[in-house]
Amino acid sequence: MSTLALKGGPPLVDRHRHRSWPDITDDDRRAVDRALRRGITAGPNAPEIRALEEEYAAYVGVRHCVATSAGTASLHAALAAVGVRPGGQVIVPAYTFVASALAVVHQGAEVVFGDVQPESYNLDPRGLEALITDRTQAIMAVHIHGRPADLDAILAVAGRYGIPVVEDNSQAHGIRYRGKTTGSFGLASGASINQSKNLSGGEGGLFTTDDEELALIARRLVLYGEDVLPEVVRPYWSHGVGYNYRGQEMVCALARSQLRRLDDYNARAQDNAERLTAAIEGIKGLAPPRPSPDAGCSYWKYAVRVRPEELGFDGDPRDLRDRIMGALRAEGVEVSMWQPQPVPAQPVFRRATQVWHPRAEREPLRPWDPADFPVASALCDATLSVGSVKHPLYVQEAGLMDQYAQAFDKVMSHLDTVLSAPFEPSPRPLDSPC
């Protein structure tokens, strides 16, 4: 096999073969242009906003959808709708994006973190009951990397205690679990349509529910606590605290157009993932993502776990992961690290003052121990993600995936060289003084 690109050899991957995301087509351009020509560019009842709400609700299989300004806003609305209040607690997986947990803080509640499953990276239902208290007001099921959480088990635990489940469906638009579409299982759901997501509008969010009252709560929350109805003069009458979280007309026009191709993008991502997995699962020291027998996956991230123990590596697993990533990048593979540490390690959850101000920096951080969330911590230390925000799996050609597979084989076949070469360590916030 040829010399590693890391050592001056030719890269295996033709970089020009990468297709960029979002995949903007002429249909998308016409959709946005149509909205501009209409001359209605904003408003809670603007035609593109209302049309996307109706179309996405029908696609998910629920009666109600509310477009919001961001995924975080939609999660905040979902938590408020199901009854989360200041002083309550919400259980959130320790391995997720910080927005999942910050939405709880926005509602004035306390985040209680739970560890995750090593195979799925999702909230481990086996530990849920130990986290439930008389203050628990919701459980958030995040579909990490586009793979649905273990919804049957989570809903069963929640049902025994009468606790509502909120889905964070930001990475799993259009994915089915036991025949139903994610975003329809929880009492309410929030989702991002940020440009990186498999349903992209640039920036925005979508709240979904099957409950009419919850939809009303969400609508009031996203628009100053008001009811602003079509063809009715705005009353300027706030029923409660609300925010300016409303959706945007251009975003919804683009998302409507993209929604028509969502199933095709998901199918492409799954085909590409199967191709990669078939090659990587035979390579010692690497564990590709395992598909669930009960669900599909969007592969928003194709997460490969490095297994140091299989390779006889007894150093810091982050060093091994980072060395392999560097060698893969040199070969032209789009590879990255998504989360450097579990969310509860971040300062916002280790200070009494969660709203940042320079004075807050003088507050000491509460101690953080990775052993509190051993699975999430291990996954953060040893996971690399194939694909990137700009070049995700949902638009790449099969031939590019074959080159990726060859690059993995090449790098791991020259592991001694990889381990002896200089490398750039990933961010190590856990090593910082507390």
VMD Tcl script that draws the C-alpha trace (Angstrom):
set ca {
  {0.00 0.00 0.00}
  {1.29 3.49 -0.86}
  {2.95 5.89 1.56}
  {0.67 7.75 3.94}
  {-0.24 11.26 2.82}
  {0.85 12.24 6.32}
  {4.38 11.28 5.21}
  {4.24 12.85 1.77}
  {2.39 10.17 -0.19}
  {-0.51 10.94 -2.54}
  {-3.89 11.36 -0.79}
  {-6.36 8.60 -1.54}
  {-9.45 10.80 -1.67}
  {-10.22 13.11 -4.58}
  {-11.28 16.19 -2.65}
  {-13.13 17.66 -5.62}
  {-15.63 14.80 -5.42}
  {-17.14 16.18 -2.22}
  {-20.63 17.61 -2.70}
  {-21.47 20.60 -0.55}
  {-24.43 21.00 1.79}
  {-27.03 22.43 1.83}
  {-27.85 21.00 -1.57}
  {-29.35 24.12 -3.16}
  {-31.28 23.37 -6.36}
  {-33.14 25.49 -8.87}
  {-36.36 24.45 -7.14}
  {-35.00 25.93 -3.90}
  {-34.07 29.17 -5.62}
  {-37.51 29.42 -7.21}
  {-39.16 28.77 -3.82}
  {-37.31 31.65 -2.16}
  {-37.79 33.90 -5.17}
  {-41.53 33.17 -5.12}
  {-41.68 34.31 -1.51}
  {-39.75 37.48 -2.31}
  {-41.96 38.29 -5.29}
  {-45.03 37.87 -3.12}
  {-43.71 40.72 -1.01}
  {-44.58 39.18 2.37}
  {-41.27 38.69 4.12}
  {-42.31 38.30 7.77}
  {-45.19 37.72 10.14}
  {-46.55 34.80 12.21}
  {-49.17 34.05 9.55}
  {-46.97 34.61 6.50}
  {-47.84 32.09 3.78}
  {-44.57 30.13 3.68}
  {-44.53 29.79 7.48}
  {-48.09 28.50 7.63}
  {-47.57 26.17 4.67}
  {-44.44 24.62 6.19}
  {-46.23 24.13 9.50}
  {-49.04 22.24 7.78}
  {-46.76 20.20 5.53}
  {-44.30 19.23 8.25}
  {-47.08 18.26 10.68}
  {-48.56 16.00 8.00}
  {-45.13 14.55 7.21}
  {-44.42 13.75 10.87}
  {-47.94 12.47 11.48}
  {-49.16 14.96 14.07}
  {-51.86 17.62 14.03}
  {-49.79 20.67 14.94}
  {-46.49 22.30 14.03}
  {-45.20 25.73 15.04}
  {-42.25 27.25 13.18}
  {-39.68 28.97 15.39}
  {-36.54 31.02 14.97}
  {-34.20 28.21 16.07}
  {-34.16 24.64 17.30}
  {-33.43 25.84 20.83}
  {-36.57 28.00 20.72}
  {-38.65 25.01 19.61}
  {-37.27 22.92 22.50}
  {-38.00 25.74 24.95}
  {-41.56 25.84 23.60}
  {-41.89 22.07 23.94}
  {-40.74 22.11 27.56}
  {-43.09 24.97 28.42}
  {-45.97 23.25 26.66}
  {-45.65 19.98 28.61}
  {-45.66 21.84 31.92}
  {-42.02 22.38 32.88}
  {-41.85 25.27 35.31}
  {-39.19 27.09 37.36}
  {-37.97 24.85 40.14}
  {-38.68 21.67 38.22}
  {-36.17 19.21 36.85}
  {-35.70 17.78 33.36}
  {-33.60 14.71 32.60}
  {-31.28 15.25 29.60}
  {-28.56 12.98 28.18}
  {-25.01 13.97 29.08}
  {-23.93 13.37 25.48}
  {-25.70 15.94 23.32}
  {-25.35 19.48 22.03}
  {-25.54 22.11 24.74}
  {-28.79 23.56 23.34}
  {-30.73 20.51 24.55}
  {-29.84 21.40 28.12}
  {-29.92 25.19 27.74}
  {-33.57 25.00 26.66}
  {-34.29 23.65 30.15}
  {-32.43 26.56 31.74}
  {-34.40 29.01 29.57}
  {-37.56 27.66 31.18}
  {-36.09 28.20 34.66}
  {-35.76 24.51 35.46}
  {-32.82 22.41 36.59}
  {-31.03 20.01 34.27}
  {-30.43 16.50 35.59}
  {-28.00 14.68 33.34}
  {-28.20 10.97 32.58}
  {-25.55 8.74 31.07}
  {-25.93 7.19 27.62}
  {-25.74 3.84 25.88}
  {-22.36 2.91 24.37}
  {-23.81 1.59 21.10}
  {-26.40 4.27 20.33}
  {-24.92 7.30 22.18}
  {-28.51 7.93 23.34}
  {-30.00 8.31 26.82}
  {-29.77 5.01 28.71}
  {-33.26 4.13 29.97}
  {-31.80 1.71 32.52}
  {-30.59 4.62 34.62}
  {-33.70 6.76 34.36}
  {-35.58 5.67 37.46}
  {-32.64 6.53 39.72}
  {-32.73 10.11 38.37}
  {-36.45 10.71 38.89}
  {-37.48 12.82 41.89}
  {-40.69 14.52 42.97}
  {-39.44 17.56 41.00}
  {-38.99 15.75 37.67}
  {-41.25 17.43 35.13}
  {-39.98 16.00 31.83}
  {-37.55 13.60 30.19}
  {-35.82 14.72 27.00}
  {-35.12 12.00 24.45}
  {-32.44 13.30 22.04}
  {-31.99 11.36 18.81}
  {-28.22 11.66 18.69}
  {-26.49 11.48 15.30}
  {-29.92 10.85 13.75}
  {-30.50 7.50 15.47}
  {-33.74 7.42 17.49}
  {-33.42 6.99 21.24}
  {-34.80 3.82 22.85}
  {-38.28 5.33 22.84}
  {-40.20 2.24 23.94}
  {-38.14 1.91 27.10}
  {-38.03 5.65 27.83}
  {-41.77 6.06 27.33}
  {-42.42 3.04 29.54}
  {-40.43 4.49 32.44}
  {-41.97 7.92 31.93}
  {-45.45 6.44 31.82}
  {-45.02 4.67 35.13}
  {-44.27 7.98 36.81}
  {-46.63 10.17 34.79}
  {-43.75 12.22 33.36}
  {-44.02 13.70 29.85}
  {-41.37 12.96 27.25}
  {-40.05 15.71 24.96}
  {-38.14 14.71 21.83}
  {-35.15 16.62 20.53}
  {-35.54 15.64 16.90}
  {-32.95 18.07 15.51}
  {-30.75 15.38 13.94}
  {-33.39 12.87 12.86}
  {-35.94 14.54 10.58}
  {-37.93 11.91 8.69}
  {-36.46 8.92 10.51}
  {-38.84 6.15 11.51}
  {-38.90 4.13 14.71}
  {-41.10 1.04 14.72}
  {-43.09 2.43 11.81}
  {-43.67 5.96 13.14}
  {-41.77 9.14 12.37}
  {-39.64 10.75 15.06}
  {-41.15 13.94 16.39}
  {-44.49 12.18 16.94}
  {-43.68 10.04 20.01}
  {-43.25 12.56 22.80}
  {-46.00 14.76 24.15}
  {-44.14 17.50 22.30}
  {-41.02 17.75 20.17}
  {-38.53 20.40 19.14}
  {-36.17 20.31 16.17}
  {-33.58 22.46 14.44}
  {-33.55 23.19 10.72}
  {-30.12 24.79 10.89}
  {-28.09 24.52 7.68}
  {-26.25 21.41 8.92}
  {-29.40 19.38 9.47}
  {-30.80 16.84 7.01}
  {-33.82 19.17 6.69}
  {-32.20 22.53 6.14}
  {-33.70 26.00 6.08}
  {-30.51 27.85 7.00}
  {-31.56 28.60 10.59}
  {-34.85 27.86 12.32}
  {-36.83 25.34 14.32}
  {-40.02 23.26 14.29}
  {-42.18 22.41 17.30}
  {-44.59 19.48 16.87}
  {-47.37 18.00 18.97}
  {-50.64 16.14 18.57}
  {-52.25 18.16 21.38}
  {-54.19 21.32 20.56}
  {-53.66 22.96 23.95}
  {-49.91 22.35 23.80}
  {-49.81 23.92 20.36}
  {-51.57 27.00 21.75}
  {-49.02 27.25 24.58}
  {-46.20 27.04 22.05}
  {-47.72 29.65 19.76}
  {-48.11 32.08 22.64}
  {-44.57 31.42 23.87}
  {-43.01 32.16 20.48}
  {-44.86 35.47 20.00}
  {-44.95 37.63 23.12}
  {-47.70 35.59 24.77}
  {-50.20 36.76 22.15}
  {-52.76 35.09 19.91}
  {-52.14 36.49 16.43}
  {-54.66 34.85 14.15}
  {-55.06 35.02 10.36}
  {-57.47 37.67 9.11}
  {-57.92 39.08 12.64}
  {-56.71 42.51 13.75}
  {-53.84 42.01 16.17}
  {-55.16 42.65 19.70}
  {-51.79 43.31 21.38}
  {-52.98 41.25 24.35}
  {-50.30 39.15 26.09}
  {-51.69 36.22 28.05}
  {-48.31 35.48 29.64}
  {-44.60 35.79 29.16}
  {-43.58 35.20 25.58}
  {-40.56 35.70 23.34}
  {-39.85 36.74 19.79}
  {-39.19 33.18 18.66}
  {-41.32 33.22 15.51}
  {-40.26 31.57 12.30}
  {-38.90 33.39 9.26}
  {-40.53 33.46 5.85}
  {-37.41 32.91 3.71}
  {-36.24 30.07 5.97}
  {-39.60 28.33 5.69}
  {-39.70 28.76 1.92}
  {-36.34 27.00 1.63}
  {-37.27 24.31 4.15}
  {-40.53 23.55 2.29}
  {-38.57 22.92 -0.88}
  {-35.99 20.80 0.94}
  {-38.72 18.79 2.67}
  {-39.77 17.37 -0.70}
  {-36.33 15.74 -1.03}
  {-35.81 14.73 2.61}
  {-36.58 11.04 2.08}
  {-34.06 10.91 -0.76}
  {-31.37 12.52 1.38}
  {-32.02 10.07 4.21}
  {-31.86 7.13 1.84}
  {-28.56 8.38 0.40}
  {-27.08 8.78 3.88}
  {-28.14 5.26 4.86}
  {-26.70 3.75 1.69}
  {-23.41 5.58 2.23}
  {-23.30 4.50 5.87}
  {-23.87 0.86 4.95}
  {-21.02 1.10 2.47}
  {-18.65 2.55 5.06}
  {-19.70 0.14 7.78}
  {-19.13 -2.90 5.57}
  {-15.51 -1.80 5.17}
  {-14.75 -0.41 8.63}
  {-16.26 -3.18 10.75}
  {-13.46 -5.51 9.68}
  {-10.70 -3.12 10.77}
  {-9.18 -3.88 14.16}
  {-9.49 -1.04 16.65}
  {-12.49 0.68 15.04}
  {-16.20 0.33 15.85}
  {-18.57 1.82 13.26}
  {-22.12 2.84 14.20}
  {-24.50 -0.09 14.47}
  {-27.93 0.35 12.88}
  {-30.89 -0.23 15.14}
  {-33.15 -3.16 14.22}
  {-36.14 -0.98 15.18}
  {-35.25 2.27 13.45}
  {-33.51 4.07 10.64}
  {-30.84 6.75 11.01}
  {-30.08 10.03 9.25}
  {-26.34 9.73 10.01}
  {-26.15 13.41 10.78}
  {-22.88 12.21 12.22}
  {-21.34 8.89 11.20}
  {-19.64 8.22 14.53}
  {-16.70 5.81 14.60}
  {-15.40 4.78 18.01}
  {-11.69 4.09 18.33}
  {-10.93 1.10 20.61}
  {-7.45 1.57 22.13}
  {-7.61 -1.74 24.01}
  {-7.84 -3.69 20.74}
  {-4.70 -1.97 19.49}
  {-2.65 -2.36 22.66}
  {-2.57 1.41 23.15}
  {-2.42 2.33 26.84}
  {-2.05 6.11 26.56}
  {-4.70 8.83 26.51}
  {-7.43 7.61 24.11}
  {-7.82 11.16 22.84}
  {-4.25 11.07 21.57}
  {-4.93 7.92 19.58}
  {-8.18 9.30 18.19}
  {-6.57 12.60 17.24}
  {-3.62 10.90 15.52}
  {-5.96 8.75 13.44}
  {-8.07 11.80 12.57}
  {-5.00 13.70 11.43}
  {-3.89 10.86 9.20}
  {-7.39 10.51 7.70}
  {-7.58 14.24 7.03}
  {-4.24 14.08 5.23}
  {-5.77 11.39 2.99}
  {-8.65 13.74 2.18}
  {-11.33 12.25 4.44}
  {-13.74 14.76 5.96}
  {-13.47 13.80 9.63}
  {-13.97 15.74 12.84}
  {-14.64 15.54 16.56}
  {-18.15 16.63 17.51}
  {-18.21 16.85 21.33}
  {-14.94 17.16 23.28}
  {-16.60 16.56 26.66}
  {-20.03 15.72 28.11}
  {-22.31 18.73 28.46}
  {-22.28 18.70 32.31}
  {-18.56 19.46 32.17}
  {-19.21 22.89 30.67}
  {-18.95 25.94 32.95}
  {-22.59 26.96 32.49}
  {-23.62 23.85 34.43}
  {-20.90 24.12 37.05}
  {-21.64 27.63 38.35}
  {-24.55 28.92 40.39}
  {-24.72 31.94 38.06}
  {-25.71 30.49 34.70}
  {-26.25 33.77 32.85}
  {-22.73 34.78 31.93}
  {-21.24 38.06 33.13}
  {-17.59 38.92 33.79}
  {-18.33 38.75 37.51}
  {-19.44 35.13 37.06}
  {-15.88 34.21 36.12}
  {-14.91 34.80 39.74}
  {-17.23 32.03 40.87}
  {-15.37 28.75 41.36}
  {-16.50 25.88 39.16}
  {-18.05 22.93 40.91}
  {-15.84 19.84 40.60}
  {-16.28 17.75 37.51}
  {-15.46 14.04 37.39}
  {-15.72 12.10 34.10}
  {-16.56 9.04 36.21}
  {-19.95 10.63 36.94}
  {-20.90 9.85 33.32}
  {-18.46 7.10 32.35}
  {-20.03 6.12 29.02}
  {-20.54 9.69 27.77}
  {-16.99 10.57 28.85}
  {-15.50 7.55 27.09}
  {-17.43 8.30 23.90}
  {-16.24 11.91 23.88}
  {-12.64 10.75 24.27}
  {-12.67 8.07 21.59}
  {-15.16 9.10 18.88}
  {-14.44 10.62 15.50}
  {-17.14 11.67 13.05}
  {-16.99 11.04 9.32}
  {-18.47 13.84 7.26}
  {-18.78 17.50 8.16}
  {-21.29 20.33 8.26}
  {-20.31 21.24 4.71}
  {-19.90 17.68 3.41}
  {-22.32 15.32 5.21}
  {-23.19 11.82 4.07}
  {-26.62 12.73 2.72}
  {-25.32 14.10 -0.59}
  {-22.09 12.20 -1.27}
  {-21.56 9.70 -4.07}
  {-20.95 6.02 -3.38}
  {-17.54 6.24 -5.07}
  {-16.38 8.81 -2.53}
  {-17.40 6.45 0.27}
  {-15.28 3.73 -1.34}
  {-12.30 6.08 -1.24}
  {-13.05 6.86 2.40}
  {-13.10 3.14 3.17}
  {-9.73 2.67 1.46}
  {-8.32 5.58 3.44}
  {-9.42 4.02 6.73}
  {-7.74 0.76 5.75}
  {-4.58 2.55 4.65}
  {-4.28 4.59 7.85}
  {-4.93 1.67 10.19}
  {-2.51 -0.53 8.22}
  {0.21 2.03 8.92}
  {-0.68 2.66 12.54}
  {2.93 2.50 13.74}
  {3.78 5.38 11.41}
  {0.68 7.30 12.51}
  {1.64 6.92 16.17}
  {5.17 8.18 15.61}
  {4.21 11.24 13.54}
  {3.57 14.71 15.02}
  {-0.11 15.45 15.58}
  {-2.40 18.27 16.65}
  {-4.30 17.48 19.86}
  {-8.01 18.27 19.97}
  {-9.29 20.81 22.54}
  {-8.79 19.47 26.05}
  {-11.08 21.58 28.24}
  {-11.14 18.93 30.97}
  {-7.41 19.43 31.41}
  {-7.88 23.13 32.21}
  {-7.58 24.30 35.80}
  {-11.00 24.40 37.50}
}
mol new
graphics top color blue
foreach p $ca { graphics top sphere $p radius 0.5 }
foreach p [lrange $ca 0 end-1] q [lrange $ca 1 end] { graphics top cylinder $p $q radius 0.2 }
display resetview
